[in-house]
Amino acid sequence: MTAVRTTCPYCGVGCGVLVTPDGKGGARIEGDPDHPANFGRLCSKGTALGETLRLAGRILTPRIGGQVATWDAALDLVADRFLAAIRDHGPDSVALYLSGQMLTEDYYVANKLIKGYIGTANVDTNSRLCMASSVAGHSRAFGTDTVPGTYEDLDQADLVVLVGSNLAWCHPVLFQRLMAAKAARGTRIVVVDPRRTTTCDIADLHLALAPGSDAALFNAALVALADRGAVDDAYIAQHLSGFEDALAAARASDGSMTGLAPDDLADFLDWYVTTERVVTIYSQGINQSESGTDKVNAILNCHLATGRIGRPGMGPFSVTGQPNAMGGREVGGLANMLACHLDIENPDHRAAVQGFWDSPTMPEKPGLKAVEMFQAVAQGRIRALWIIHTNPAASMPDADAVARAIEGCDFVVVSDVTQTDTTALADVIMPATAWGEKSGTVTNSDRTISRQRPFLPTPGHARDDWRMIADVAGRMGWGDAFGWDSPAQIFAEYAQLSRLAGDLGRDFDISGLAGADYDALPPTRWPVSARRQGGRFFGAGGFFTPDARARMLPIAPRLPVAVTGRRYPFRLNTGRVRDQWHTMTRTALAPRLNQHTAEPFLEIHPRDAADLGLAPACLARVISPRGQAILRIAITDRVQCGQVFAPMHWTGETAPTGRVDALVAAVTDPVSGQPESKASVVDIAPLNPAWYGFAVSVGPLTPDATYWARARHAGGWRGELAGMDAPEDWEGYARALFDLPDATCLSVEDRVRGTHRLAFMEGGRTLAALFAASEPMQLARGHLAAQVGRAGATLLAGRPGAGQTDPGPTVCACLNVGLNTITAAIAMQNLTTVEQIGAALQAGTSCGSCRPELATLLAARLEAAE
């Protein structure tokens, strides 16, 4: 079948994808060699997209109160309840909570409804948790939320400083681009991060600064730039305001709060001062902070003062976490914005948008940002809430409180693709189309607009998000304003609105696309207008402030407010793992993506682990002032003493005691409203369960255990379990776990060692197996998962038998190459370089995000041989 050009639904890199449907609901996935974001490269997640297209678990029909309903009944009820809330409590009693998974056209329709017709700005998005501090920092400095540079700058820089960004795992295609630049032109790389991440493996310098002290580091850089004559006096005089005040504040700040070794700090400052072509890439480590906006402006101050902005190979660069976080920013998806980068508090902007929409109303002040919104839900100030394509009951800070708020809300609508912690709390569930089924546009981190095109039929009764919103708007009495027949018509209207933004002196103007061939639209970097076409911003000034001058701000660095102490002695950093994305509703469907990291974990320094009596692979209870979690212990010096790290992907569906955002306090940046997700305080204690278990099954697992985490594998499911009390009847427990009341059970017990092994057979096939012991078990987990569903019961041995091989945990998810396969090849073929491993096994030759792990395996082999 003909390949369809579309865009990956994961991170903000915005990779082009060539999809060839197989006519059976599946598809072959390849990188698009002509897309400027990736030139054919894909990461492990993008490569596995074809494995996520199954309909199992999909929401395919509307539901009211848990019961199947018609679309008319669901839409009528939503419209009636929203109208009733507005009538009885005013427009601010309703809210929409959106997602970077929405396409730009969906976002546009939602914002038109709530701001222009309902008349409230109570609309926010999970992008608030991702890059709101960058938006605020850009706006304070530039006058608009403008990304100055492009991906090409990574190819042309002589120094790239990565701040709070594990690019190797979170944006692997950009990481591969950076590796290529380093190999081709010797680009120096500095990583600024309290934790030693995989990205550090290609760094020339790793600055493991104290959590939250980034602004102090860049204040020190600003002082060094000024003292050593690296500022651009002409650029300052012509294009900036506030330089002297910003420099004075930088001189007054205490650089020692970074905790960096003097030699490391001196090297960084020397490189930063003497290198003109500098790109500073920053991400969640900067944004997700109670002082995130100030951190952003501290970075921007350095680039503005030197004029290293908007020219090839230089500038600040925010990389975003969602496929359409940028599109949501452009269309006014945040509570404090209007569409096309117009300001909700500017009366001329409000009048322009309201006039264009011919709408009855327009809010005059910002609405509630994400954390405030759910606090208002808890307080009963929001009576009707519509959540679209996101799972705040798991992903918001103080997640348990958010779940309680949603559960207690008068009326909750959730539009989504699969069941989540949040859909379980909804009064109305509306089935949405997913990637591969819907049509629209997304914007990536360097302002490139790309099409998402459908290549699969719409399943069941699912509908596009824009269609649902427009149908509700029509039932609320505004059908004429929401009468589009296609996303192409919505995009054309949006592009026309952007002309007004251009006329008002704003950066976002895509009016040149208003009459474009929507179906054939190629990747296009905005702006696109008669005034300007793509390119970089600010190399020659031209800022979007009233006087066209950028603002440098005086920054007084401050560390996170919450302090550690005897009760909560550890600082918790949260983040991502390589092969999973957000709350795993899509990535967890691909079995190979579950093989690298199959359960939630906590990284802790060896000295801290020894002090607490924690052994490798044991379980620990992690307690914060807001909640608690149970996590698997990973002892490593990647984290510093007193600091711990946990990934945030697991939910009530996959590991109910591993919901890390239940630990995170709802502390926000006062300017951006973005939560602090990198510095909550916690205590840690061994769990000491009576038993640990590992289970594999062809069918779903329904655990009854103190701790459990489940994941798909190629033949079914696998799970890690633990309980505080051992079952009296292990066979009965296992039958309930697997829902196999009648299958034949084979069991092996060692009462002295306290081990139990049970396999359930039917027709000579192994349907499930449970391994339990009083301590964590060393088992060939990948091998065991592969044996389920096959004939025989040899898997009870827990390891491969004669003539069988165990590839081990997956290292290269793109090409499905396991740890044992790699280590065996290194030993047998005497491999000494990552390139040799690639030639022998193909590992590391696709997205490249596993290359640092391959290098670590080689180093361990060489060290053992010495």
Disulfide bonds with the S-S distance in Angstrom:
none
